[in-house]
Amino acid sequence: MKFFKSYHYLIYPILYVFFFVVISFFEFKNSFVNFGLPGFLAVFCCPRYNTIETQSGEHTIVSWLFFKKSFKE
């Protein structure tokens, strides 16, 4: 989890490239499917950021779609 906490901003490009490579194996002729679908899937799977107000100040909570735990930034 420390790795994801340190490099969470790199997840979106990594997911886009991963989904692009997977979809390129199917050789669709529609360019929207080739470029848009990996972008949609990457945005769907990337982390969500929530800001909460506590007594000690504002904290940003990073939560993931497939992880049960979230962490403070």
N, C-alpha and C positions, 0 to 999 in steps of 0.2 A: 504494500500500500504506500510505502514511502516513495517508491518510484513514480506512482501516479500522482502523488501529492506534489512532487517536485516538477514534473514535466506534463501537467495536465493540459497545457496550452498546445502541445504538439499532437494531441490525440486526433483533432479534426483532420489535419492533412494526412496523417497516417491512415485513418479510416477511409478517407476519400481515395487514396491510392490503392488500398486493399480492395475496396468495392469496385473500383475502376478495372483493376486487373481481373477480378472474378467475372465481371460482366463482359469484359472484352473477349473472354473465351467463347462466348455464345455468338459473337459476330452479328449483332443486330445492325440493320441498315439505317435505322432511325437514329439521327445524331442526338435527339433528346434522351433517348434511352441510354446511349453510350456515355453522355456527360451529365445529364440531369439526375438520373436515378442514383448514381453513386453519391452525388451531392446531397440528395434527399436522405439517403440512408445514413450518411455520415452525420448530418445534422440531427437525425433521429437518435443516433447512438452516442453522441458526444455528451459531455457532462453538463449539468444544469447548475446555475449559480443563483443563490438566494441570499439576500442581505437581511440580517435580523438585528434588531436593536436590543442590547442588553444593558445592564447597569454599568458595565465596564466600557461600553462603546459599541460601535457597529462591527459586526463580524460577517464575513462572507462564507457561506456554507456551500460546498461543492458536492453535489449528489450525482450518482450515476444511475443509468437505467438498469444495469444488471448486477450492481453491487448493493448489498444490504446496508453497509455502513457509509456514512458521509463524513467529510472532514472539514475542519475550519482552515481557511486560508490566512 
